[in-house]
C-alpha cells in the first residue's frame, strides 16, 4: 500500500470508527473493520512519519497503568450554581441585571457524567485531566485517547482547554450492567457512575470497550478572538466535536422556561442521561465583567430538573428470567406517578441487594429513576414497619420451567436447556463458531426458527428437514442444503466441543477439555468430589457442572446418541518444561499461534488467553503488546519462539 492508498483507507477507517462509536451506526462488518485496521496499522508501523494523527490505531492503550498521576488545569474548572424553580431563576436573572440590562442567554442540556478538561497545543491532544477539585485532577490521557468522539488532532494551533462531560448512552449502560451481572461483578448504580468508573480504568483497553461519549460544553484557557459563547461553541464544533441535541439563544425568563420544559419533555428520547439545563450569559465581555464568586461563575447556572424520587410500598417480589437464564428479582410496587409516568415495578438486580437493603414485602421505600431508565429502590423505611412485613425468600425453583436453580449467592440461574426463557440464547451459543460452528444457524435464523415454532430445543436442530425450511422467507435450495450439511458435519465431533457448546456456567473450552479427558462419556454421572480433585476446577465450577448434568441428563444423553461424540483418550505425557504449566502466547510467530497452542497442549501445558500472577511462562513473537508488558510487571518468565523451541 502506498501513501495515497493509505490516506484513502485511513479516511474510510476513521469514518467507520466514528459512525460506530459516536453515532451508533455501523457502516461495515467487524471483519471488514478489523481487516482495514490491520492494513492501515501495517503501513503506519512501516511509515510512522506518514501516520494520520486521528488514526483509530492510536486510540487503544498498549499498557496497564499502576495509578493516575495528579495534573493541574491551566485555568480553574468551576462548579455551577444550582437553581430549581422559576422563582430562583428570576432571582438569578435580576442579580445579573444589576450589571447589564440587555441580556441574551445561551441554553443547552446539562449532561450528567464525569467532567473532563482536554488540553490541545499545536493542534494535538496534549493532556486530558479529570475535574478533581477544579484546580488539580487526575491525568487520564491514555484512557481518553480511546474515546472516538474526542479528536486527537484539531485545526486550532494555539494552546486551548476544551471542556465537557464524559457520559455513556443509556442502552450501552444497560449492556455494561448485563455483562457485569453475567460475570458476577458489582453493578453500576447509574450511567454517571459507569462513565466515571470507565474513565478511571487502569487498563485503557477496558475503557475502549465501554463506548464512552464526550459532550463538549465550554472552554478554559484560550486565545480565540470571538465575542459570544455561541460563536465559541460553533468554532469548537468545527474542530470535530459533536453538537448537543438542543442549543438555543433567548432573551427573557419566558424563553428560558420554554426551552427548559422542552428539554424535560424530550428527556427520555435523548440518548444520554440529563440532570438539568445550563444557562450562560452569551456575551463573553459581560461574562468577564460578572466574574466569579468563591465557588461559582456569576454568568452561568444549572437549572436542575424536578426531583424524580417518590415514596411507595412493596406489594410482592417476582422473578424475571433473562435470555441467559439469570434470575433477577423485580419488586411490584403500589402504582406511583414519578417524572410524568406511572411506575409499578423496580429492578433489584439480585437477592444479595435485597439482603443488603433488608427489604421486606409491604415495606415503604423510596424509588428513583436510575439514569432515567429503570426505577430503583434506594431506601427502606424500617422505622415505619407495623408488623405485617414479610421476609423475602430466595427462589430455588425456576418460575418458567420448574427446574432447580443454580444459586451462587449473587448469581441465581436456570440451567435447564429446555427452559423457554433461555432456548434462543442456548441455540445461538451451541451453533456459534467457537462451539459446534453450524454455518447458517446465526442469531437471526435461530430467532426465526424458534418464533415459527420449528425448533424448541437443541435436539430439534438434528430433526430439521428440507420441508421444514423451504417455506421460510430467505431460504432457498442452496441455503437449506448448506445448513443441513453443516448440521450433519457436527456428528462425530470431539466430546469436549459438545460439552463446551452446552453453555454450562463457569465451564469453558479449557475446563470442558480437561473434564472430558478425565471422565470421557461418563461425565454425565460424574460427582462433585471427583471433579474438585482436578487441577484448576474450583468449587463453583464443580457445583455448576454437576447441577447442570442432573437437570439436563436426558437431553444430554439423547444429544450424545445423535452426535456420537468422540472422547479423546488420556495420553501419558513424559516430564518436560511445560507440563502442567500455564502459558500465554502473544505477538506474531513464524507459525500460527493455533499450531503452537496445540503443540504446548500435547506437552501437557494449559494455554491461557490472559496474563496473571498464576502464569508460568509468556511466549512472545514480534509486536508483542500489553500482555508482554503485564508479564514483565508481574515478573512472569518470558521466552521468545527460539527459546521455546529449545524446550520442546
LUMFI-976416 format. One line per 5 residues: number of its first residue (from 1); their letters; for each residue x, y, z of C-alpha. Coordinates in nm, 3 decimals, always signed. Example, Ala and Ser with C-alpha at 12.3 -4.5 7.8 and 13.67 -1.06 7.14 Angstrom:
% residues 2
1 = as = +1.230 -0.450 +0.780  +1.367 -0.106 +0.714
% end
This chain:
% residues 648
1 = xxxxx = +0.000 +0.000 +0.000  +0.142 +0.341 -0.097  +0.084 +0.677 +0.075  -0.209 +0.773 -0.149  -0.385 +0.441 -0.086
6 = xxxxx = -0.319 +0.470 +0.288  -0.474 +0.818 +0.303  -0.787 +0.691 +0.127  -0.809 +0.385 +0.352  -0.746 +0.575 +0.675
11 = xxxxx = -1.019 +0.826 +0.591  -1.257 +0.535 +0.540  -1.144 +0.373 +0.867  -1.187 +0.698 +1.063  -1.537 +0.736 +0.920
16 = xxxxx = -1.627 +0.376 +1.004  -1.497 +0.420 +1.361  -1.684 +0.748 +1.406  -2.013 +0.608 +1.277  -1.983 +0.304 +1.504
21 = xxxxx = -1.856 +0.461 +1.828  -2.004 +0.810 +1.805  -2.326 +0.773 +1.604  -2.401 +0.404 +1.678  -2.444 +0.343 +1.305
26 = xxxxx = -2.208 +0.064 +1.183  -2.110 +0.103 +0.815  -1.905 -0.218 +0.798  -1.894 -0.565 +0.949  -1.647 -0.640 +1.231
31 = xxxxx = -1.441 -0.846 +0.986  -1.420 -0.562 +0.732  -1.326 -0.313 +1.006  -1.059 -0.544 +1.150  -0.908 -0.616 +0.808
36 = xxxxx = -0.884 -0.247 +0.717  -0.743 -0.171 +1.065  -0.463 -0.425 +1.019  -0.391 -0.296 +0.669  -0.355 +0.064 +0.792
41 = xxxxx = -0.161 -0.044 +1.101  +0.092 -0.228 +0.886  +0.153 +0.088 +0.680  +0.178 +0.304 +0.995  +0.436 +0.076 +1.154
46 = xxxxx = +0.650 +0.086 +0.840  +0.595 +0.459 +0.781  +0.547 +0.626 +1.123  +0.608 +0.974 +0.981  +0.312 +0.935 +0.744
51 = xxxxx = +0.071 +0.808 +1.011  -0.257 +1.004 +1.035  -0.295 +1.193 +1.363  -0.655 +1.074 +1.411  -0.590 +0.711 +1.317
56 = xxxxx = -0.811 +0.472 +1.523  -0.496 +0.260 +1.569  -0.368 +0.527 +1.810  -0.672 +0.503 +2.034  -0.620 +0.178 +2.230
61 = xxxxx = -0.356 +0.190 +2.501  -0.092 -0.081 +2.495  -0.012 -0.096 +2.867  -0.176 -0.100 +3.207  -0.115 +0.189 +3.446
66 = xxxxx = -0.008 +0.148 +3.809  -0.221 +0.450 +3.900  -0.314 +0.801 +3.789  -0.079 +1.096 +3.833  -0.212 +1.431 +3.953
71 = xxxxx = -0.221 +1.713 +3.698  -0.307 +2.083 +3.716  -0.563 +2.257 +3.499  -0.436 +2.564 +3.314  -0.739 +2.757 +3.441
76 = xxxxx = -0.989 +2.665 +3.714  -1.283 +2.436 +3.637  -1.577 +2.596 +3.821  -1.884 +2.430 +3.967  -2.229 +2.557 +3.864
81 = xxxxx = -2.475 +2.733 +4.093  -2.793 +2.521 +4.103  -3.143 +2.667 +4.072  -3.459 +2.456 +4.099  -3.764 +2.667 +4.005
86 = xxxxx = -3.885 +2.979 +3.827  -3.855 +3.198 +4.137  -3.488 +3.106 +4.182  -3.433 +3.164 +3.809  -3.589 +3.512 +3.841
91 = xxxxx = -3.362 +3.590 +4.137  -3.053 +3.485 +3.939  -3.152 +3.695 +3.635  -3.227 +4.003 +3.849  -2.885 +3.969 +4.009
96 = xxxxx = -2.720 +3.963 +3.668  -2.928 +4.262 +3.552  -2.754 +4.480 +3.809  -2.454 +4.467 +3.575  -2.633 +4.480 +3.237
101 = xxxxx = -2.997 +4.538 +3.145  -2.991 +4.388 +2.794  -2.921 +4.017 +2.823  -2.902 +3.721 +2.588  -2.897 +3.369 +2.733
106 = xxxxx = -2.730 +3.062 +2.584  -2.913 +2.741 +2.688  -2.830 +2.371 +2.636  -2.891 +2.038 +2.814  -2.677 +1.956 +3.117
111 = xxxxx = -2.538 +1.606 +3.074  -2.484 +1.402 +3.389  -2.143 +1.240 +3.372  -1.779 +1.295 +3.462  -1.631 +1.638 +3.385
116 = xxxxx = -1.315 +1.639 +3.175  -1.062 +1.900 +3.063  -0.878 +1.848 +2.732  -0.558 +2.046 +2.663  -0.455 +2.090 +2.299
121 = xxxxx = -0.132 +2.250 +2.183  -0.012 +2.291 +1.823  -0.331 +2.111 +1.719  -0.254 +1.789 +1.913  -0.421 +1.647 +2.223
126 = xxxxx = -0.152 +1.705 +2.484  -0.327 +1.605 +2.807  -0.667 +1.505 +2.948  -0.743 +1.577 +3.314  -1.043 +1.482 +3.527
131 = xxxxx = -1.214 +1.770 +3.711  -1.082 +1.682 +4.057  -1.120 +1.982 +4.289  -1.128 +2.225 +3.996  -0.759 +2.309 +4.024
136 = xxxxx = -0.596 +1.964 +4.023  -0.734 +1.643 +3.875  -0.602 +1.309 +3.752  -0.417 +1.263 +3.423  -0.641 +1.025 +3.224
141 = xxxxx = -0.484 +1.097 +2.883  -0.422 +0.733 +2.789  -0.785 +0.641 +2.854  -0.924 +0.948 +2.678  -0.733 +0.862 +2.361
146 = xxxxx = -0.957 +0.555 +2.328  -1.273 +0.772 +2.304  -1.369 +0.824 +1.940  -1.578 +1.140 +1.997  -1.260 +1.319 +2.113
151 = xxxxx = -1.033 +1.427 +1.822  -0.664 +1.350 +1.867  -0.588 +1.646 +1.639  -0.770 +1.974 +1.574  -0.702 +2.260 +1.333
156 = xxxxx = -0.659 +2.527 +1.607  -0.285 +2.565 +1.669  -0.286 +2.769 +1.989  -0.295 +2.645 +2.349  -0.656 +2.574 +2.449
161 = xxxxx = -0.857 +2.390 +2.713  -1.175 +2.225 +2.580  -1.416 +2.105 +2.847  -1.710 +1.872 +2.858  -1.876 +1.572 +3.014
166 = xxxxx = -1.787 +1.204 +2.969  -2.112 +1.008 +2.951  -2.247 +0.668 +2.849  -2.554 +0.617 +2.633  -2.843 +0.464 +2.824
171 = xxxxx = -2.855 +0.150 +2.609  -2.478 +0.099 +2.645  -2.517 +0.137 +3.023  -2.773 -0.145 +3.022  -2.537 -0.367 +2.816
176 = xxxxx = -2.247 -0.298 +3.056  -2.457 -0.390 +3.361  -2.595 -0.701 +3.187  -2.238 -0.816 +3.122  -2.131 -0.736 +3.478
181 = xxxxx = -2.429 -0.935 +3.608  -2.324 -1.236 +3.399  -1.968 -1.204 +3.535  -2.087 -1.173 +3.897  -1.946 -0.819 +3.918
186 = xxxxx = -2.096 -0.533 +4.117  -2.340 -0.334 +3.904  -2.302 +0.037 +3.832  -2.574 +0.238 +4.006  -2.635 +0.468 +3.709
191 = xxxxx = -2.476 +0.585 +3.381  -2.286 +0.864 +3.560  -2.110 +0.616 +3.788  -2.043 +0.389 +3.489  -1.890 +0.678 +3.293
196 = xxxxx = -1.673 +0.788 +3.584  -1.561 +0.432 +3.661  -1.484 +0.361 +3.297  -1.280 +0.680 +3.261  -1.065 +0.579 +3.560
201 = xxxxx = -0.976 +0.226 +3.448  -0.607 +0.147 +3.489  -0.630 -0.067 +3.174  -0.712 +0.164 +2.877  -0.838 -0.133 +2.673
206 = xxxxx = -1.126 -0.168 +2.923  -1.213 +0.200 +2.874  -1.206 +0.145 +2.497  -1.475 -0.124 +2.521  -1.717 +0.094 +2.717
211 = xxxxx = -1.819 +0.325 +2.424  -1.776 +0.644 +2.627  -1.903 +0.967 +2.470  -1.776 +1.324 +2.513  -2.026 +1.613 +2.521
216 = xxxxx = -1.836 +1.940 +2.494  -1.981 +2.232 +2.693  -1.715 +2.500 +2.706  -1.355 +2.618 +2.704  -1.099 +2.722 +2.963
221 = xxxxx = -0.772 +2.892 +2.873  -0.772 +3.006 +2.509  -0.679 +3.298 +2.281  -0.982 +3.289 +2.050  -1.090 +3.634 +1.931
226 = xxxxx = -1.467 +3.580 +1.947  -1.748 +3.782 +2.105  -2.012 +3.532 +2.222  -2.044 +3.193 +2.387  -2.242 +3.071 +2.083
231 = xxxxx = -1.955 +3.169 +1.850  -1.705 +2.989 +2.076  -1.911 +2.669 +2.072  -1.971 +2.679 +1.696  -1.595 +2.712 +1.648
236 = xxxxx = -1.530 +2.416 +1.880  -1.778 +2.202 +1.685  -1.581 +2.280 +1.368  -1.279 +2.116 +1.535  -1.457 +1.780 +1.525
241 = xxxxx = -1.660 +1.780 +1.847  -2.027 +1.677 +1.846  -2.309 +1.931 +1.885  -2.564 +1.876 +2.165  -2.920 +1.785 +2.056
246 = xxxxx = -3.052 +2.129 +2.163  -2.868 +2.461 +2.167  -3.070 +2.783 +2.184  -3.047 +3.159 +2.244  -3.321 +3.354 +2.422
251 = xxxxx = -3.356 +3.696 +2.583  -3.604 +3.661 +2.871  -3.729 +3.438 +3.150  -4.027 +3.315 +2.947  -3.793 +3.199 +2.671
256 = xxxxx = -3.573 +3.015 +2.924  -3.877 +2.845 +3.078  -3.999 +2.735 +2.735  -3.662 +2.577 +2.648  -3.635 +2.420 +2.996
261 = xxxxx = -3.972 +2.245 +2.967  -3.899 +2.142 +2.610  -3.582 +1.964 +2.724  -3.776 +1.796 +3.006  -4.033 +1.671 +2.753
266 = xxxxx = -3.754 +1.530 +2.532  -3.552 +1.397 +2.824  -3.644 +1.030 +2.775  -3.573 +1.049 +2.400  -3.219 +1.186 +2.440
271 = xxxxx = -2.961 +0.906 +2.437  -2.762 +1.030 +2.736  -2.862 +1.098 +3.094  -2.956 +1.462 +3.171  -2.998 +1.629 +3.508
276 = xxxxx = -3.087 +1.982 +3.404  -3.021 +2.271 +3.166  -2.718 +2.504 +3.164  -2.785 +2.877 +3.122  -2.499 +3.112 +3.032
281 = xxxxx = -2.476 +3.481 +2.951  -2.394 +3.476 +2.580  -2.177 +3.789 +2.571  -1.817 +3.698 +2.662  -1.721 +4.051 +2.763
286 = xxxxx = -2.012 +4.058 +3.007  -1.908 +3.715 +3.139  -1.567 +3.856 +3.222  -1.722 +4.162 +3.387  -1.953 +3.949 +3.603
291 = xxxxx = -1.665 +3.728 +3.716  -1.692 +3.462 +3.985  -1.783 +3.405 +4.347  -1.560 +3.180 +4.558  -1.743 +2.874 +4.419
296 = xxxxx = -1.935 +2.967 +4.104  -1.922 +3.180 +3.790  -2.178 +3.459 +3.818  -2.254 +3.440 +3.445  -2.396 +3.085 +3.440
301 = xxxxx = -2.613 +2.846 +3.639  -2.762 +2.497 +3.621  -3.143 +2.485 +3.611  -3.194 +2.139 +3.762  -3.478 +1.906 +3.669
306 = xxxxx = -3.751 +1.828 +3.926  -3.669 +1.553 +4.173  -3.754 +1.207 +4.037  -3.791 +1.016 +4.362  -4.109 +0.914 +4.541
311 = xxxxx = -4.225 +0.703 +4.833  -4.427 +0.387 +4.765  -4.488 +0.035 +4.904  -4.366 -0.311 +4.805  -4.660 -0.537 +4.712
316 = xxxxx = -4.466 -0.852 +4.617  -4.144 -0.981 +4.459  -4.143 -1.170 +4.128  -3.861 -1.332 +3.933  -3.761 -1.222 +3.585
321 = xxxxx = -3.564 -1.478 +3.381  -3.320 -1.327 +3.131  -3.213 -1.474 +2.798  -2.911 -1.635 +2.965  -3.118 -1.787 +3.246
326 = xxxxx = -3.012 -1.537 +3.513  -3.286 -1.473 +3.768  -3.345 -1.107 +3.857  -3.586 -1.014 +4.137  -3.839 -0.748 +4.046
331 = xxxxx = -4.037 -0.551 +4.304  -4.405 -0.493 +4.227  -4.499 -0.154 +4.372  -4.810 +0.037 +4.453  -4.861 +0.249 +4.135
336 = xxxxx = -4.672 +0.578 +4.176  -4.653 +0.883 +3.949  -4.286 +0.975 +3.900  -4.143 +1.211 +3.639  -4.460 +1.202 +3.430
341 = xxxxx = -4.517 +0.826 +3.422  -4.682 +0.561 +3.641  -4.420 +0.331 +3.799  -4.530 -0.014 +3.919  -4.204 -0.214 +3.901
346 = xxxxx = -3.845 -0.169 +4.017  -3.541 -0.385 +3.947  -3.344 -0.516 +4.244  -3.058 -0.670 +4.041  -3.006 -0.970 +4.273
351 = xxxxx = -3.105 -1.122 +4.607  -2.784 -1.003 +4.772  -2.914 -0.650 +4.721  -3.244 -0.745 +4.889  -3.048 -0.872 +5.189
356 = xxxxx = -2.829 -0.560 +5.192  -3.137 -0.336 +5.198  -3.314 -0.571 +5.443  -3.613 -0.528 +5.214  -3.947 -0.692 +5.301
361 = xxxxx = -4.288 -0.721 +5.137  -4.519 -0.434 +5.248  -4.218 -0.209 +5.330  -4.240 +0.162 +5.249  -3.949 +0.261 +5.024
366 = xxxxx = -3.803 +0.548 +4.823  -3.774 +0.486 +4.449  -3.585 +0.688 +4.190  -3.547 +0.661 +3.817  -3.189 +0.540 +3.798
371 = xxxxx = -3.033 +0.709 +3.499  -3.377 +0.789 +3.353  -3.407 +0.420 +3.271  -3.509 +0.169 +3.536  -3.679 +0.266 +3.863
376 = xxxxx = -3.459 +0.169 +4.157  -3.519 +0.131 +4.531  -3.272 +0.347 +4.724  -3.403 +0.341 +5.081  -3.620 +0.128 +5.307
381 = xxxxx = -3.816 +0.298 +5.588  -3.760 +0.034 +5.854  -3.893 +0.269 +6.124  -4.236 +0.264 +5.956  -4.286 -0.113 +5.988
386 = xxxxx = -4.606 -0.218 +6.167  -4.553 -0.594 +6.196  -4.716 -0.719 +5.874  -4.395 -0.710 +5.670  -4.274 -1.043 +5.529
391 = xxxxx = -3.915 -1.154 +5.471  -3.827 -1.231 +5.110  -3.709 -1.587 +5.038  -3.450 -1.674 +4.775  -3.604 -1.876 +4.491
396 = xxxxx = -3.494 -2.236 +4.440  -3.725 -2.330 +4.150  -3.737 -2.166 +3.804  -4.076 -1.992 +3.762  -4.075 -2.079 +3.390
401 = xxxxx = -3.979 -2.449 +3.378  -3.988 -2.552 +3.748  -3.634 -2.696 +3.742  -3.387 -2.644 +4.027  -3.193 -2.318 +4.008
406 = xxxxx = -2.816 -2.281 +4.040  -2.763 -2.049 +4.340  -2.417 -1.897 +4.385  -2.515 -1.606 +4.605  -2.511 -1.304 +4.378
411 = xxxxx = -2.587 -1.523 +4.075  -2.905 -1.733 +4.060  -2.954 -1.904 +3.726  -3.170 -2.158 +3.544  -2.953 -2.407 +3.354
416 = xxxxx = -3.231 -2.619 +3.207  -3.171 -2.644 +2.830  -3.546 -2.694 +2.784  -3.641 -2.370 +2.962  -3.818 -2.144 +2.713
421 = xxxxx = -3.663 -1.833 +2.866  -3.313 -1.933 +2.753  -3.372 -2.152 +2.448  -3.278 -1.886 +2.191  -2.952 -1.800 +2.367
426 = xxxxx = -2.869 -2.168 +2.417  -2.917 -2.244 +2.048  -2.715 -1.942 +1.936  -2.425 -2.038 +2.162  -2.444 -2.408 +2.066
431 = xxxxx = -2.418 -2.323 +1.694  -2.159 -2.045 +1.727  -1.818 -2.054 +1.562  -1.628 -2.131 +1.884  -1.863 -2.419 +1.968
436 = xxxxx = -2.010 -2.654 +1.704  -1.973 -2.398 +1.423  -2.302 -2.468 +1.244  -2.271 -2.242 +0.940  -2.604 -2.082 +0.852
441 = xxxxx = -2.750 -2.102 +1.204  -2.679 -1.748 +1.318  -2.871 -1.524 +1.556  -3.147 -1.413 +1.318  -3.204 -1.765 +1.181
446 = xxxxx = -3.230 -1.913 +1.532  -3.477 -1.643 +1.636  -3.678 -1.708 +1.319  -3.691 -2.085 +1.370  -3.797 -2.051 +1.735
451 = xxxxx = -4.056 -1.785 +1.652  -4.202 -2.006 +1.377  -4.213 -2.296 +1.628  -3.994 -2.513 +1.405  -3.743 -2.585 +1.680
456 = xxxxx = -3.796 -2.587 +2.057  -3.460 -2.706 +2.187  -3.110 -2.821 +2.085  -3.228 -3.170 +1.991  -3.467 -3.025 +1.732
461 = xxxxx = -3.170 -2.896 +1.532  -3.097 -3.255 +1.434  -3.457 -3.320 +1.329  -3.466 -3.037 +1.075  -3.571 -3.143 +0.725
466 = xxxxx = -3.578 -2.968 +0.391  -3.958 -2.932 +0.400  -3.940 -2.760 +0.743  -3.742 -2.476 +0.588  -3.848 -2.438 +0.226
471 = xxxxx = -4.149 -2.216 +0.303  -3.950 -1.969 +0.517  -3.858 -1.626 +0.384  -3.499 -1.612 +0.262  -3.450 -1.990 +0.249
476 = xxxxx = -3.356 -2.117 -0.096  -3.226 -2.456 -0.209  -2.857 -2.382 -0.160  -2.907 -2.213 +0.177  -3.115 -2.505 +0.309
481 = xxxxx = -2.869 -2.765 +0.179  -2.571 -2.583 +0.329  -2.742 -2.557 +0.669  -2.846 -2.924 +0.677  -2.497 -3.033 +0.569
486 = xxxxx = -2.338 -2.814 +0.834  -2.559 -2.976 +1.099  -2.459 -3.323 +0.978  -2.092 -3.226 +0.992  -2.118 -3.178 +1.369
491 = xxxxx = -2.166 -3.552 +1.416  -1.867 -3.748 +1.548  -1.711 -3.426 +1.671  -1.486 -3.430 +1.977  -1.666 -3.471 +2.308
496 = xxxxx = -1.519 -3.160 +2.471  -1.653 -2.941 +2.188  -2.006 -3.071 +2.250  -1.974 -3.013 +2.625  -1.839 -2.662 +2.570
501 = xxxxx = -2.133 -2.590 +2.335  -2.384 -2.670 +2.611  -2.305 -2.336 +2.777  -2.256 -2.467 +3.133  -2.197 -2.180 +3.376
506 = xxxxx = -1.820 -2.136 +3.452  -1.724 -2.421 +3.216  -1.539 -2.301 +2.905  -1.336 -2.483 +2.643  -1.032 -2.547 +2.865
511 = xxxxx = -1.237 -2.689 +3.152  -1.453 -2.893 +2.910  -1.140 -3.045 +2.757  -0.996 -3.128 +3.098  -1.315 -3.290 +3.231
516 = xxxxx = -1.378 -3.489 +2.913  -1.020 -3.612 +2.901  -1.051 -3.737 +3.257  -1.401 -3.892 +3.253  -1.487 -3.942 +2.881
521 = xxxxx = -1.858 -4.023 +2.825  -1.907 -4.084 +3.196  -1.918 -3.706 +3.251  -2.297 -3.747 +3.274  -2.260 -3.922 +3.608
526 = xxxxx = -1.951 -3.751 +3.747  -1.986 -3.629 +4.106  -1.864 -3.320 +4.286  -1.587 -3.496 +4.480  -1.430 -3.639 +4.162
531 = xxxxx = -1.445 -3.304 +3.981  -1.295 -3.099 +4.261  -0.982 -3.317 +4.256  -0.894 -3.193 +3.908  -0.634 -2.917 +3.892
536 = xxxxx = -0.799 -2.588 +3.801  -1.157 -2.699 +3.873  -1.289 -2.492 +4.164  -1.595 -2.532 +4.385  -1.823 -2.313 +4.173
541 = xxxxx = -1.721 -2.491 +3.854  -1.777 -2.835 +4.008  -2.117 -2.745 +4.158  -2.233 -2.585 +3.834  -2.127 -2.883 +3.621
546 = xxxxx = -2.289 -3.144 +3.848  -2.616 -2.950 +3.878  -2.629 -2.894 +3.501  -2.590 -3.265 +3.431  -2.853 -3.354 +3.692
551 = xxxxx = -3.106 -3.119 +3.533  -3.023 -3.194 +3.169  -2.923 -3.562 +3.186  -3.192 -3.688 +2.947  -3.128 -3.416 +2.688
556 = xxxxx = -2.750 -3.467 +2.701  -2.785 -3.846 +2.666  -3.010 -3.805 +2.363  -2.770 -3.548 +2.216  -2.475 -3.785 +2.260
561 = xxxxx = -2.677 -4.061 +2.096  -2.739 -3.837 +1.791  -2.393 -3.678 +1.761  -2.193 -3.977 +1.880  -1.908 -3.756 +2.005
566 = xxxxx = -1.556 -3.892 +2.016  -1.389 -3.897 +2.355  -1.014 -3.847 +2.337  -0.803 -4.096 +2.525  -0.592 -3.963 +2.806
571 = xxxxx = -0.230 -3.973 +2.695  +0.068 -4.027 +2.917  +0.289 -3.722 +2.887  +0.651 -3.755 +2.984  +0.807 -3.492 +3.204
576 = xxxxx = +0.903 -3.169 +3.025  +0.945 -2.798 +3.093  +0.585 -2.709 +3.003  +0.395 -2.998 +3.159  +0.125 -2.870 +3.399
581 = xxxxx = +0.237 -2.511 +3.336  +0.010 -2.217 +3.249  +0.129 -2.041 +2.934  +0.017 -1.729 +2.747  +0.105 -1.661 +2.381
586 = xxxxx = +0.137 -1.314 +2.230  +0.280 -1.147 +1.920  +0.344 -1.280 +1.569  +0.524 -1.614 +1.543  +0.683 -1.794 +1.247
591 = xxxxx = +0.389 -2.036 +1.251  +0.026 -1.998 +1.358  -0.030 -1.946 +1.730  -0.304 -2.209 +1.699  -0.043 -2.465 +1.594
596 = xxxxx = +0.186 -2.364 +1.880  -0.105 -2.386 +2.123  -0.174 -2.742 +2.011  +0.194 -2.836 +2.047  +0.206 -2.699 +2.401
601 = xxxxx = -0.118 -2.871 +2.500  +0.028 -3.200 +2.373  +0.312 -3.138 +2.617  +0.060 -3.108 +2.900  +0.052 -2.729 +2.919
606 = xxxxx = -0.255 -2.518 +2.984  -0.266 -2.230 +2.733  -0.449 -1.927 +2.871  -0.561 -1.608 +2.697  -0.464 -1.363 +2.971
611 = xxxxx = -0.161 -1.296 +3.189  -0.197 -1.322 +3.567  +0.019 -1.394 +3.870  -0.056 -1.764 +3.808  +0.103 -1.757 +3.460
616 = xxxxx = +0.423 -1.964 +3.444  +0.551 -1.854 +3.101  +0.471 -1.585 +2.845  +0.592 -1.690 +2.499  +0.616 -1.395 +2.264
621 = xxxxx = +0.676 -1.314 +1.899  +0.709 -0.989 +1.703  +0.499 -0.686 +1.803  +0.420 -0.825 +2.147  +0.194 -0.574 +2.321
626 = xxxxx = +0.018 -0.528 +2.654  +0.042 -0.895 +2.754  +0.420 -0.874 +2.736  +0.421 -0.553 +2.942  +0.196 -0.709 +3.204
631 = xxxxx = +0.413 -1.023 +3.220  +0.720 -0.807 +3.286  +0.536 -0.611 +3.557  +0.428 -0.937 +3.726  +0.778 -1.087 +3.684
636 = xxxxx = +0.644 -1.376 +3.476  +0.918 -1.567 +3.293  +0.924 -1.476 +2.920  +1.051 -1.683 +2.628  +1.082 -1.594 +2.263
641 = xxxxx = +0.995 -1.850 +1.997  +1.352 -1.979 +1.963  +1.385 -2.023 +2.338  +1.054 -2.207 +2.346  +1.171 -2.446 +2.072
646 = xxx = +1.476 -2.541 +2.278  +1.243 -2.688 +2.541  +1.002 -2.869 +2.306
% end
